[in-house]
């Protein structure tokens, strides 16, 4: 079955959510939708936040890839589907597809995520954790995120001091704010460019925590904005936004 037929599918393990779009969304909003859908699904499966908390673990995202055909519009109803796939390099995988109520595929996304020891903050591979997801595969489904992207010249710099509202219950900056930061670096053209964004790739390499200052190194290469986020000498994330 092709993933575009998800609306007519009742395959066990595929999670569905429906939401009304209350306003025009930005990249960080899309990440927050993905996060909410994933959280609800994990809670439904009994392996969400509180299950991991009892084991002194947290879920973290490592790679995220979002492809955008068009952003949902205010007042539009969007149907969101999420399903797990095969593990990759010790990480869990998950795919997403967002449709309009009429069946138009608006956004697809894929992610690689893992568990982290809450005390040591070290990644724990899927082989070390007794959590298994069913493997669901569809014809033509979006590919998992690339592990690397070619770096481009980044002539510009900005810095940002982390604020308390950016910290989530895992005691680090929520993954959606990385996309807010990256989109803001588009500058005065951000509102125009946001309508043209076609793809977003991000690698979360090291968590960012309260009290830290992030230095953004960024620059354009043809139709792509490349962003690197540094705290001191540590590379915390890399993002590429293509238009």
Order of alpha helices (4+ residues) and beta strands (2+ residues): beta-alpha-alpha-beta-beta-beta-beta-beta-beta-alpha-alpha-beta-beta-beta-beta
